[in-house]
Amino acid sequence: MIRTVRQLVRSSRLLNFNQVDRDRWIRKQAQRVPAGARVLDVGAGSCPYRDLFAACDYRTQDFAELPAGQLGGIGYGHIDYRCDAANMPIAKSSFDVVLCTEVLEHIAEPVLVVREFARVLKPGGRVILTAPLGSGIHQEPHHYYGGFTPYWYQHFLAEAGFEDIRVEPNNGSFRFFAQEGLRFIKTSRPFRSGRSLLAEFLWAPVWLLLLPLLGLVVPIAARYLDAYDNEPQLTVGYHVTAVRKTD
């Protein structure tokens, strides 16, 4: 029953739009990759996008040192290159596409990794990249940055030799607020926080009052209010594509 509820939450755009919308965007990008193209998935982990590139020569890279619990309990998929993402044993101009999703924040020197993307890509090759803007600590101790701004991508991708850099937010500020409300409901759930029993009993009715508001009303409202966000300074992350210069 608990597993079924978790699966429903993970597949719900209302309750887990970050993952759902990111997966949709990556699927859309994958559909543009021609059959037979060489694809390198950097920081592939459990390799959740392998099937999207079934018609391609799909290879994977990861340092492969996290416990299965930090990979959603799934563990690693087949990893072709177990190495540092900033120094991969791959010849120059070997791949047509580099895919890297939710990895940069876990790399101590992400600028070096972006340069490595440019090195292993063929001229005219594409990078498909996602990373958070606002993120709580996870996969510790290998979490070094809270997130990356559009200006970071524009500056360092161009510096590394990329052009046609496109940066899209994964929804806006209101959806971000809704996500944090859901996080609050999850982490403040009564009788699991280690507070005193009296405090738990006092908190429980307050939590029950907040549950429908933060768990349903705010997420639904935020879904529609995002279209009217005039100051989109917050988002959960960005979806980025760029092309390796041909000269």
PALO-60579 format. One record per residue (C-alpha): residue in three letters; chain; x, y, z negated. Coordinates in nm, 2 decimals. Layout:
# PALO-60579
+------+-------+--------+--------+--------+
| resn | chain |   east |  north |     up |
+------+-------+--------+--------+--------+
|  ALA |     A |      X |      Y |      Z |
...
+------+-------+--------+--------+--------+
END
This chain:
# PALO-60579
+------+-------+--------+--------+--------+
| resn | chain |   east |  north |     up |
+------+-------+--------+--------+--------+
|  MET |     A |   0.00 |   0.00 |   0.00 |
|  ILE |     A |   0.28 |   0.25 |  -0.10 |
|  ARG |     A |   0.47 |   0.16 |   0.22 |
|  THR |     A |   0.16 |   0.22 |   0.43 |
|  VAL |     A |   0.10 |   0.56 |   0.27 |
|  ARG |     A |   0.47 |   0.65 |   0.34 |
|  GLN |     A |   0.44 |   0.54 |   0.70 |
|  LEU |     A |   0.12 |   0.76 |   0.74 |
|  VAL |     A |   0.30 |   1.06 |   0.60 |
|  ARG |     A |   0.60 |   1.01 |   0.82 |
|  SER |     A |   0.39 |   0.99 |   1.13 |
|  SER |     A |   0.16 |   1.29 |   1.03 |
|  ARG |     A |   0.24 |   1.62 |   1.20 |
|  LEU |     A |   0.04 |   1.80 |   0.93 |
|  LEU |     A |   0.25 |   1.65 |   0.64 |
|  ASN |     A |   0.58 |   1.58 |   0.82 |
|  PHE |     A |   0.59 |   1.82 |   1.11 |
|  ASN |     A |   0.97 |   1.86 |   1.09 |
|  GLN |     A |   1.05 |   1.50 |   1.18 |
|  VAL |     A |   0.75 |   1.45 |   1.41 |
|  ASP |     A |   0.81 |   1.77 |   1.62 |
|  ARG |     A |   1.19 |   1.70 |   1.63 |
|  ASP |     A |   1.13 |   1.35 |   1.76 |
|  ARG |     A |   0.89 |   1.48 |   2.02 |
|  TRP |     A |   1.14 |   1.74 |   2.14 |
|  ILE |     A |   1.42 |   1.48 |   2.16 |
|  ARG |     A |   1.19 |   1.25 |   2.36 |
|  LYS |     A |   1.12 |   1.53 |   2.60 |
|  GLN |     A |   1.49 |   1.60 |   2.64 |
|  ALA |     A |   1.56 |   1.23 |   2.69 |
|  GLN |     A |   1.30 |   1.21 |   2.98 |
|  ARG |     A |   1.52 |   1.46 |   3.16 |
|  VAL |     A |   1.83 |   1.24 |   3.15 |
|  PRO |     A |   1.87 |   1.04 |   3.47 |
|  ALA |     A |   1.89 |   0.66 |   3.45 |
|  GLY |     A |   2.25 |   0.54 |   3.43 |
|  ALA |     A |   2.38 |   0.85 |   3.26 |
|  ARG |     A |   2.64 |   0.80 |   2.99 |
|  VAL |     A |   2.50 |   0.92 |   2.66 |
|  LEU |     A |   2.69 |   0.96 |   2.33 |
|  ASP |     A |   2.49 |   0.98 |   2.01 |
|  VAL |     A |   2.71 |   1.15 |   1.75 |
|  GLY |     A |   2.63 |   1.07 |   1.39 |
|  ALA |     A |   2.38 |   0.81 |   1.51 |
|  GLY |     A |   2.32 |   0.65 |   1.17 |
|  SER |     A |   2.03 |   0.40 |   1.21 |
|  CYS |     A |   2.02 |   0.49 |   1.59 |
|  PRO |     A |   1.65 |   0.59 |   1.59 |
|  TYR |     A |   1.67 |   0.73 |   1.95 |
|  ARG |     A |   1.83 |   0.43 |   2.11 |
|  ASP |     A |   1.51 |   0.32 |   2.29 |
|  LEU |     A |   1.47 |   0.67 |   2.44 |
|  PHE |     A |   1.79 |   0.61 |   2.64 |
|  ALA |     A |   1.72 |   0.25 |   2.73 |
|  ALA |     A |   1.79 |   0.32 |   3.10 |
|  CYS |     A |   2.12 |   0.49 |   3.02 |
|  ASP |     A |   2.47 |   0.38 |   2.91 |
|  TYR |     A |   2.40 |   0.47 |   2.54 |
|  ARG |     A |   2.69 |   0.47 |   2.30 |
|  THR |     A |   2.71 |   0.57 |   1.93 |
|  GLN |     A |   2.95 |   0.73 |   1.69 |
|  ASP |     A |   2.94 |   0.76 |   1.31 |
|  PHE |     A |   3.18 |   0.76 |   1.02 |
|  ALA |     A |   2.95 |   0.49 |   0.87 |
|  GLU |     A |   3.01 |   0.54 |   0.51 |
|  LEU |     A |   2.67 |   0.62 |   0.36 |
|  PRO |     A |   2.47 |   0.36 |   0.16 |
|  ALA |     A |   2.15 |   0.23 |   0.32 |
|  GLY |     A |   1.94 |   0.42 |   0.07 |
|  GLN |     A |   2.06 |   0.75 |   0.22 |
|  LEU |     A |   1.95 |   0.63 |   0.56 |
|  GLY |     A |   1.59 |   0.57 |   0.47 |
|  GLY |     A |   1.67 |   0.22 |   0.35 |
|  ILE |     A |   1.73 |   0.11 |   0.71 |
|  GLY |     A |   2.10 |   0.11 |   0.72 |
|  TYR |     A |   2.33 |   0.17 |   1.02 |
|  GLY |     A |   2.25 |   0.05 |   1.37 |
|  HIS |     A |   2.52 |  -0.07 |   1.61 |
|  ILE |     A |   2.80 |   0.19 |   1.60 |
|  ASP |     A |   3.05 |   0.18 |   1.89 |
|  TYR |     A |   3.29 |   0.44 |   1.75 |
|  ARG |     A |   3.35 |   0.44 |   1.37 |
|  CYS |     A |   3.56 |   0.76 |   1.34 |
|  ASP |     A |   3.57 |   1.13 |   1.26 |
|  ALA |     A |   3.33 |   1.32 |   1.49 |
|  ALA |     A |   3.60 |   1.59 |   1.53 |
|  ASN |     A |   3.86 |   1.34 |   1.66 |
|  MET |     A |   3.69 |   1.07 |   1.86 |
|  PRO |     A |   3.89 |   0.80 |   2.05 |
|  ILE |     A |   3.72 |   0.89 |   2.38 |
|  ALA |     A |   3.88 |   1.01 |   2.70 |
|  LYS |     A |   3.81 |   1.37 |   2.82 |
|  SER |     A |   3.50 |   1.42 |   3.04 |
|  SER |     A |   3.36 |   1.07 |   2.96 |
|  PHE |     A |   2.99 |   1.14 |   2.90 |
|  ASP |     A |   2.70 |   1.31 |   3.07 |
|  VAL |     A |   2.51 |   1.39 |   2.75 |
|  VAL |     A |   2.60 |   1.43 |   2.39 |
|  LEU |     A |   2.31 |   1.39 |   2.14 |
|  CYS |     A |   2.36 |   1.51 |   1.78 |
|  THR |     A |   2.06 |   1.53 |   1.55 |
|  GLU |     A |   2.07 |   1.66 |   1.19 |
|  VAL |     A |   2.44 |   1.59 |   1.15 |
|  LEU |     A |   2.63 |   1.92 |   1.16 |
|  GLU |     A |   2.54 |   2.01 |   0.80 |
|  HIS |     A |   2.72 |   1.69 |   0.69 |
|  ILE |     A |   3.05 |   1.77 |   0.87 |
|  ALA |     A |   3.32 |   1.97 |   0.68 |
|  GLU |     A |   3.44 |   2.15 |   1.00 |
|  PRO |     A |   3.15 |   2.17 |   1.24 |
|  VAL |     A |   3.32 |   2.41 |   1.48 |
|  LEU |     A |   3.58 |   2.14 |   1.55 |
|  VAL |     A |   3.30 |   1.90 |   1.63 |
|  VAL |     A |   3.14 |   2.14 |   1.88 |
|  ARG |     A |   3.47 |   2.17 |   2.05 |
|  GLU |     A |   3.50 |   1.79 |   2.06 |
|  PHE |     A |   3.15 |   1.77 |   2.23 |
|  ALA |     A |   3.29 |   2.00 |   2.50 |
|  ARG |     A |   3.60 |   1.78 |   2.54 |
|  VAL |     A |   3.42 |   1.45 |   2.59 |
|  LEU |     A |   3.15 |   1.59 |   2.81 |
|  LYS |     A |   3.18 |   1.61 |   3.19 |
|  PRO |     A |   3.17 |   1.95 |   3.34 |
|  GLY |     A |   2.80 |   2.02 |   3.38 |
|  GLY |     A |   2.71 |   1.78 |   3.10 |
|  ARG |     A |   2.46 |   1.86 |   2.84 |
|  VAL |     A |   2.45 |   1.87 |   2.46 |
|  ILE |     A |   2.12 |   1.80 |   2.28 |
|  LEU |     A |   2.15 |   1.92 |   1.93 |
|  THR |     A |   1.94 |   1.98 |   1.62 |
|  ALA |     A |   2.03 |   2.09 |   1.27 |
|  PRO |     A |   1.85 |   2.26 |   0.97 |
|  LEU |     A |   1.83 |   2.62 |   0.88 |
|  GLY |     A |   1.70 |   2.57 |   0.53 |
|  SER |     A |   1.78 |   2.24 |   0.37 |
|  GLY |     A |   1.80 |   2.09 |   0.02 |
|  ILE |     A |   2.10 |   1.88 |  -0.07 |
|  HIS |     A |   2.08 |   1.53 |   0.08 |
|  GLN |     A |   2.32 |   1.25 |   0.17 |
|  GLU |     A |   2.55 |   1.38 |  -0.10 |
|  PRO |     A |   2.84 |   1.43 |  -0.14 |
|  HIS |     A |   2.86 |   1.46 |   0.24 |
|  HIS |     A |   2.65 |   1.78 |   0.26 |
|  TYR |     A |   2.85 |   2.10 |   0.32 |
|  TYR |     A |   2.61 |   2.36 |   0.48 |
|  GLY |     A |   2.26 |   2.47 |   0.41 |
|  GLY |     A |   2.19 |   2.53 |   0.77 |
|  PHE |     A |   2.29 |   2.71 |   1.10 |
|  THR |     A |   2.15 |   3.02 |   1.25 |
|  PRO |     A |   2.08 |   3.09 |   1.63 |
|  TYR |     A |   2.38 |   3.33 |   1.62 |
|  TRP |     A |   2.61 |   3.04 |   1.50 |
|  TYR |     A |   2.50 |   2.83 |   1.81 |
|  GLN |     A |   2.53 |   3.12 |   2.05 |
|  HIS |     A |   2.88 |   3.21 |   1.92 |
|  PHE |     A |   3.05 |   2.88 |   1.87 |
|  LEU |     A |   2.90 |   2.69 |   2.16 |
|  ALA |     A |   3.00 |   2.97 |   2.40 |
|  GLU |     A |   3.35 |   2.97 |   2.24 |
|  ALA |     A |   3.38 |   2.60 |   2.30 |
|  GLY |     A |   3.30 |   2.63 |   2.67 |
|  PHE |     A |   2.92 |   2.60 |   2.69 |
|  GLU |     A |   2.67 |   2.81 |   2.88 |
|  ASP |     A |   2.29 |   2.82 |   2.93 |
|  ILE |     A |   2.26 |   2.79 |   2.55 |
|  ARG |     A |   1.89 |   2.76 |   2.45 |
|  VAL |     A |   1.79 |   2.78 |   2.08 |
|  GLU |     A |   1.43 |   2.70 |   1.98 |
|  PRO |     A |   1.29 |   2.71 |   1.62 |
|  ASN |     A |   1.12 |   2.41 |   1.49 |
|  ASN |     A |   0.80 |   2.60 |   1.40 |
|  GLY |     A |   0.80 |   2.92 |   1.20 |
|  SER |     A |   0.79 |   3.07 |   0.85 |
|  PHE |     A |   0.44 |   2.96 |   0.75 |
|  ARG |     A |   0.51 |   2.60 |   0.83 |
|  PHE |     A |   0.84 |   2.63 |   0.63 |
|  PHE |     A |   0.64 |   2.76 |   0.33 |
|  ALA |     A |   0.39 |   2.47 |   0.37 |
|  GLN |     A |   0.67 |   2.22 |   0.38 |
|  GLU |     A |   0.81 |   2.36 |   0.05 |
|  GLY |     A |   0.47 |   2.35 |  -0.10 |
|  LEU |     A |   0.45 |   1.98 |  -0.02 |
|  ARG |     A |   0.80 |   1.93 |  -0.16 |
|  PHE |     A |   0.68 |   2.10 |  -0.48 |
|  ILE |     A |   0.38 |   1.87 |  -0.51 |
|  LYS |     A |   0.60 |   1.56 |  -0.46 |
|  THR |     A |   0.88 |   1.66 |  -0.70 |
|  SER |     A |   0.65 |   1.79 |  -0.98 |
|  ARG |     A |   0.43 |   1.49 |  -0.99 |
|  PRO |     A |   0.33 |   1.41 |  -1.35 |
|  PHE |     A |   0.48 |   1.12 |  -1.54 |
|  ARG |     A |   0.79 |   1.09 |  -1.34 |
|  SER |     A |   1.00 |   1.39 |  -1.42 |
|  GLY |     A |   1.14 |   1.30 |  -1.76 |
|  ARG |     A |   0.95 |   1.57 |  -1.95 |
|  SER |     A |   0.80 |   1.50 |  -2.29 |
|  LEU |     A |   0.47 |   1.31 |  -2.29 |
|  LEU |     A |   0.29 |   1.61 |  -2.43 |
|  ALA |     A |   0.43 |   1.83 |  -2.15 |
|  GLU |     A |   0.32 |   1.57 |  -1.89 |
|  PHE |     A |  -0.04 |   1.56 |  -2.02 |
|  LEU |     A |  -0.05 |   1.94 |  -2.02 |
|  TRP |     A |   0.09 |   1.96 |  -1.66 |
|  ALA |     A |  -0.12 |   1.68 |  -1.51 |
|  PRO |     A |  -0.45 |   1.88 |  -1.48 |
|  VAL |     A |  -0.26 |   2.18 |  -1.33 |
|  TRP |     A |  -0.10 |   1.95 |  -1.08 |
|  LEU |     A |  -0.43 |   1.80 |  -0.98 |
|  LEU |     A |  -0.57 |   2.15 |  -0.92 |
|  LEU |     A |  -0.27 |   2.24 |  -0.70 |
|  LEU |     A |  -0.27 |   1.91 |  -0.51 |
|  PRO |     A |  -0.55 |   1.99 |  -0.26 |
|  LEU |     A |  -0.43 |   2.35 |  -0.22 |
|  LEU |     A |  -0.06 |   2.28 |  -0.15 |
|  GLY |     A |  -0.11 |   1.93 |  -0.01 |
|  LEU |     A |  -0.39 |   2.01 |   0.23 |
|  VAL |     A |  -0.52 |   2.37 |   0.25 |
|  VAL |     A |  -0.19 |   2.54 |   0.29 |
|  PRO |     A |  -0.05 |   2.30 |   0.55 |
|  ILE |     A |  -0.36 |   2.33 |   0.76 |
|  ALA |     A |  -0.36 |   2.71 |   0.73 |
|  ALA |     A |   0.01 |   2.73 |   0.80 |
|  ARG |     A |  -0.03 |   2.53 |   1.12 |
|  TYR |     A |  -0.25 |   2.81 |   1.27 |
|  LEU |     A |  -0.09 |   3.11 |   1.10 |
|  ASP |     A |   0.24 |   3.03 |   1.25 |
|  ALA |     A |   0.12 |   3.18 |   1.58 |
|  TYR |     A |   0.09 |   3.52 |   1.40 |
|  ASP |     A |   0.43 |   3.51 |   1.23 |
|  ASN |     A |   0.57 |   3.85 |   1.33 |
|  GLU |     A |   0.89 |   3.81 |   1.13 |
|  PRO |     A |   1.01 |   3.45 |   1.19 |
|  GLN |     A |   1.31 |   3.47 |   0.96 |
|  LEU |     A |   1.26 |   3.12 |   0.83 |
|  THR |     A |   1.22 |   2.78 |   1.00 |
|  VAL |     A |   1.32 |   2.43 |   0.90 |
|  GLY |     A |   1.57 |   2.42 |   1.18 |
|  TYR |     A |   1.66 |   2.47 |   1.54 |
|  HIS |     A |   1.65 |   2.26 |   1.86 |
|  VAL |     A |   1.94 |   2.35 |   2.09 |
|  THR |     A |   2.06 |   2.26 |   2.44 |
|  ALA |     A |   2.37 |   2.38 |   2.62 |
|  VAL |     A |   2.56 |   2.30 |   2.94 |
|  ARG |     A |   2.93 |   2.24 |   2.96 |
|  LYS |     A |   3.08 |   2.49 |   3.20 |
|  THR |     A |   3.20 |   2.35 |   3.53 |
|  ASP |     A |   3.51 |   2.57 |   3.56 |
+------+-------+--------+--------+--------+
END
